Amino acid sequence: MRHILKDVIQDQKSFLANRKTIERYIPSSMLNSEEIIVISGVRRCGKSVLLQQIRREMPQSDYFFNFDDDRLARFAQSDFQTLYEVFIELYGEQDYFFFDEIQNVDGWEHFVKRLYNSGKKVFVTGSNAKMLSKELGTLLTGCHLSYELFPFSFGEFLKIKGETIHESEINGTVAHGIIQARFNDYLQTGGFPMYIKSLEPLFLKTLYDNILYRDVLVRNSISNDKELKELFLYLVSNIGKPCSYTSLAKVVGFKNPTTIKNYIEFIENTYLLQSITQYSDSIKVQIRNPKKIYCIDNALVMKLGFHFSEETGRLLENLVFVELRRRSKEIYYYSDEKSECDFVLKEGTVIAEAIQVSYSMENPQVKEREINGVLAAMRRFNLSDGYILTA
């Protein structure tokens, strides 16, 4: 194992040295705290890039290792000690460790906790929410900070396109036209850095296949990939539409709604899809209420969903959902017998915001429906303000 580790370390060092990237935002708390820093998010959203930025800010940066390598298929918890020894052999003793896609190794938290207890600073990334939360919630409780990373925001999208537009500059017809054109592009292109650069559909297909097969099928020992694919394609084709496990089972052709529930949970663990529920004061009712499913990025919705090219309203709603998640909001939707509001945001124990999303308000019937929906939520939660977001 020792010679394999040396080869991997050297190969990864050469690859990273020649890689050009767009920098991401780094919270100062990540750089200055003594806790273990955990960066999580969907594959290819930029976690590795953020980790490299952090390395450049640290006094020492040689102890970097990416576990997403086929040569490490037999790497086990016991091999961490060998990896540590190889690091010292190659670079001398250092106090900063950087581990990429660490969830690939069972029991990783034990080694990381040992490093933490000995006064080392550790940064890790991972792309499986359940595995990370399970491990962080047991051995690493109270000694880590978590940061969730997403595909590029609109501001970062402009940056990778070589443009920087400040809010104070968005005045006048020309400026409004330019920013609208860029936003229309972002609405469909999404925020995966590599896809923005290349617009290569094969990137999206490869990303989807990797997540579906490696992170869902193999990790959860699922043998029937046809069922899983059909469920995913249906969900990504019906973004933002209320659905229950029972109704999904009937539509997709599953015999047991519990299978649907499990499959959706497996996919959610990869960050590829996320669900929200209809708000209720009763937790039991909330659990039974229909869910709404959203996708981590609009490019995947455009390329993988059926008949979605004209449903710009759903794309805008999906984009707003991802932005709210990026801002760490606790999100629900509101519905009564007459109206529906796309998003209500909970702060503490109360609903504090109501947000409706509509691509356009030019149609009088659409305008009336959207206004009635946000007003219904405002009345229900005693809010003085509500928002309607359009393109």
C-alpha positions, -999 to 999 in steps of 0.1 A, spaced: 0 0 0 29 24 8 41 26 -28 6 31 -41 1 60 -17 33 76 -29 22 73 -65 -12 88 -58 2 117 -39 27 126 -66 1 122 -94 -24 144 -76 2 170 -69 11 172 -106 -26 174 -116 -34 202 -92 -3 223 -101 -16 226 -137 -53 233 -129 -68 267 -135 -98 275 -114 -123 302 -104 -120 310 -68 -150 305 -44 -161 324 -13 -143 312 18 -159 320 52 -133 334 76 -145 310 102 -132 281 81 -97 295 81 -94 308 117 -111 281 138 -95 252 155 -123 228 146 -123 202 118 -138 218 87 -162 197 67 -171 208 32 -200 189 16 -220 191 -17 -228 174 -49 -200 160 -71 -182 185 -94 -196 216 -77 -162 229 -67 -154 213 -33 -119 204 -45 -113 239 -58 -123 254 -25 -100 230 -7 -71 242 -29 -79 278 -21 -78 270 16 -45 252 12 -30 284 -3 -41 303 27 -26 279 52 10 280 65 15 244 54 -2 227 25 16 195 14 -6 169 33 -33 167 6 -50 135 -5 -80 128 -27 -97 94 -19 -117 94 -51 -91 73 -70 -96 37 -83 -61 27 -70 -75 32 -35 -103 6 -38 -87 -15 -9 -78 15 12 -91 8 48 -92 26 81 -60 9 91 -41 25 61 -45 60 75 -15 55 97 6 44 67 -6 75 48 5 97 77 39 81 77 42 86 39 34 123 43 61 127 69 86 108 47 79 130 17 74 164 33 85 163 69 61 168 99 33 193 93 1 204 112 -24 209 84 -43 180 66 -65 183 35 -86 152 26 -109 152 -5 -139 128 -8 -131 112 25 -164 94 28 -151 67 5 -133 52 35 -153 36 63 -142 48 97 -124 79 85 -137 99 115 -116 79 139 -83 90 123 -95 126 118 -105 127 155 -70 115 165 -54 143 144 -78 168 160 -70 156 195 -32 159 188 -37 196 178 -37 192 140 -59 213 117 -80 191 94 -101 200 63 -123 173 47 -147 172 18 -175 147 10 -204 142 -13 -227 119 7 -249 137 32 -261 107 52 -226 92 57 -212 126 67 -240 134 91 -239 100 107 -201 102 113 -202 139 123 -231 133 147 -213 106 167 -175 107 171 -170 143 158 -198 160 177 -187 194 190 -154 195 172 -163 203 136 -178 231 115 -199 221 84 -201 242 52 -223 232 23 -211 241 -12 -234 245 -42 -228 249 -80 -221 285 -89 -244 313 -79 -254 339 -105 -226 362 -93 -200 334 -96 -215 326 -131 -208 361 -142 -172 359 -128 -164 327 -147 -177 344 -178 -152 372 -172 -178 398 -161 -182 416 -128 -214 436 -125 -220 455 -93 -255 463 -81 -248 501 -84 -240 496 -121 -274 481 -130 -290 513 -142 -305 522 -176 -318 503 -205 -285 489 -217 -274 477 -183 -308 461 -176 -307 444 -210 -272 430 -205 -280 416 -170 -312 401 -182 -294 383 -211 -268 369 -187 -295 358 -163 -315 340 -191 -283 322 -200 -277 312 -163 -313 300 -160 -306 272 -184 -269 267 -182 -268 263 -145 -238 266 -122 -215 235 -126 -181 251 -133 -169 226 -159 -202 227 -178 -203 265 -179 -168 264 -195 -174 237 -221 -212 234 -225 -204 198 -233 -236 176 -227 -213 146 -221 -202 163 -188 -237 162 -175 -243 126 -186 -211 115 -170 -219 133 -138 -254 118 -137 -240 83 -144 -213 86 -117 -237 97 -91 -264 72 -100 -242 42 -102 -214 49 -78 -232 69 -51 -267 54 -53 -267 19 -68 -233 5 -56 -233 23 -22 -268 11 -13 -266 -23 -30 -294 -17 -55 -296 -42 -83 -324 -28 -104 -310 3 -121 -340 5 -144 -365 13 -116 -342 39 -101 -336 56 -135 -373 58 -142 -380 74 -108 -352 99 -112 -363 109 -147 -399 113 -136 -389 135 -106 -365 157 -126 -393 161 -153 -417 173 -126 -397 198 -106 -417 217 -80 -449 196 -84 -465 181 -52 -463 144 -50 -466 116 -24 -448 83 -22 -480 65 -30 -488 86 -61 -452 82 -73 -454 44 -69 -485 43 -90 -471 66 -117 -437 49 -120 -450 14 -115 -435 5 -81 -453 -20 -59 -443 -6 -26 -443 32 -17 -416 24 8 -392 16 -20 -399 50 -35 -392 67 -1 -359 48 2 -348 56 -34 -355 93 -30 -336 93 3 -306 77 -14 -307 103 -42 -310 131 -17 -279 119 1 -259 127 -30 -273 163 -31 -286 156 -67 -323 161 -57 -337 177 -26 -373 177 -12 -394 201 8 -427 194 25 -460 212 29 -458 232 62 -480 222 91 -479 230 128 -481 193 134 -449 173 127 -469 141 121 -491 159 95 -460 174 80 -444 140 75 -476 127 57 -480 158 35 -470 157 -2 -434 166 -10 -420 188 -37 -387 177 -54 -361 201 -67 -328 195 -85 -294 208 -75 -288 225 -109 -309 237 -138 -286 223 -165 -294 187 -153 -331 196 -154 -328 208 -190 -307 179 -202 -323 150 -183 -360 160 -179 -387 153 -204 -405 182 -222 -390 208 -200 -376 233 -225 -407 256 -224 -414 254 -187 -393 284 -178 -414 290 -147 -403 257 -132 -367 265 -140 -369 298 -122 -386 282 -92 -358 255 -91 -332 282 -93 -348 302 -64 -349 270 -43 -312 263 -48 -304 299 -39 -324 297 -7 -306 265 2 -273 283 -6 -284 309 20 -291 280 45 -328 287 48 -352 262 63 -377 258 34 -414 246 32 -442 253 9 -477 264 19 -510 252 5 -547 255 15 -579 245 -3 -577 275 -26 -541 288 -29 -505 277 -29 -473 296 -21 -441 282 -35 -418 288 -5 -423 298 32 -391 301 53 -389 292 89 -367 311 113 -366 296 148 -402 285 156 -421 307 132 -426 312 95 -408 345 87 -410 349 49 -434 340 21 -420 338 -15 -439 332 -47 -421 325 -80 -435 333 -114 -416 337 -147 -440 364 -159 -470 382 -145 -484 395 -179 -513 370 -180 -540 384 -157 -551 350 -145 -515 341 -136 -511 374 -118 -542 369 -98 -532 333 -89 -497 343 -78 -509 372 -57 -536 352 -40 -510 325 -32 -486 348 -14 -514 367 3 -529 334 16 -495 326 32 -491 361 46 -525 358 63 -519 323 76 -485 333 92 -494 369 101 -467 384 78 -467 420 68 -445 414 37 -445 389 10 -424 385 -22 -432 376 -58 -400 369 -78 -401 371 -116 -376 368 -143 
